[in-house]
Amino acid sequence: MQGLGNDFVIIDRRHERFDATLHTMSKLCDRRFGVGCDQLVLLDAPDRDGADIRVRFYNPDGSEAGACGNASRCVAALIGNAPVLQTSAGLLPSFITPEGEIGVDMGVPALDWQRIPLSQAMDTVELPLPGSPAACSMGNPHATFFDGMDRADREGAALERDALFPERANIGCAEIVSRDFIRLRVWERGAGLTLACGSGACAAVVNGVRRGLLDRECRVEMDGGALRIHWREADGHVLMIGPATHVFEGLYPLGTHDG
Ligand SMILES: N[C@@H](CCC[C@H](N)C(=O)O)C(=O)O
């Protein structure tokens, strides 16, 4: 499936056995030797009350991510009936808009350095890096720069691994068009530049609001399309709305996983 060109191989382990070895997963993610995707997503039966499905997200380098906004919308569309997703970032309710778009309540962002996490105790609204990004966690760590999108291409790889980010970070680079409209490019941790990043879009709006640059309801346009983000004042939850598209289904025969 894909959400704004951020693409996913989703494996439903409720009905099929799938041994998620690092080798198998990175092979599936490989665009030449496997299927190819930005993230591999594993679905299992939930083990928490109130959840409909357990969802885990893996980057092509094998690292597990606590959150993935676009994949969450895709899983909600795949399962149907607005499921509640059980993720490492908590239970995420999904919803369908009257226009047929898929929304996910991404929960409350973490704004303190310990939960983002950063290597040092510091103000997370202006980090001591050239360009002064702001940082927050949407269940996964994000730093957002507000001085243009090109930095993602030029410095994304180095910034992902900056010593400031002990768990590495997703690097969002935004151009502010107006208080309710930004353009964004994200260098994703463990994946590189992608056409869109849902959690990155949420983080950009949260960070932009904290910096006094953006309104709480904002359109975020990325290379693959746009998301609507609303950081709700009443309860601090971040709502993310956009398309989710089924591309194809396939069978991956047992015994050939490592071939
Ligand atoms: N594409 C995602 C984010 C995927 C995880 C990220 N690369 C990480 O390691 O945190 C999204 O849509 O949010």
PDBQT file of the ligand as one rigid body, heavy atoms in Angstrom, charges set to zero:
ROOT
HETATM    1  N1  LIG A 301       7.166   6.895   6.988  1.00  0.00    +0.000 N 
HETATM    2  C1  LIG A 301       6.834   7.067   8.319  1.00  0.00    +0.000 C 
HETATM    3  C2  LIG A 301       7.879   7.015   9.375  1.00  0.00    +0.000 C 
HETATM    4  C3  LIG A 301       8.631   5.688   9.386  1.00  0.00    +0.000 C 
HETATM    5  C4  LIG A 301       9.536   5.460  10.569  1.00  0.00    +0.000 C 
HETATM    6  C5  LIG A 301      10.740   6.350  10.611  1.00  0.00    +0.000 C 
HETATM    7  N2  LIG A 301      11.608   6.165   9.488  1.00  0.00    +0.000 N 
HETATM    8  C6  LIG A 301      11.497   6.101  11.930  1.00  0.00    +0.000 C 
HETATM    9  O1  LIG A 301      12.479   5.353  11.954  1.00  0.00    +0.000 OA
HETATM   10  O2  LIG A 301      11.078   6.664  12.950  1.00  0.00    +0.000 OA
HETATM   11  C7  LIG A 301       5.643   7.941   8.590  1.00  0.00    +0.000 C 
HETATM   12  O3  LIG A 301       4.805   8.088   7.677  1.00  0.00    +0.000 OA
HETATM   13  O4  LIG A 301       5.487   8.428   9.700  1.00  0.00    +0.000 OA
ENDROOT
TORSDOF 0
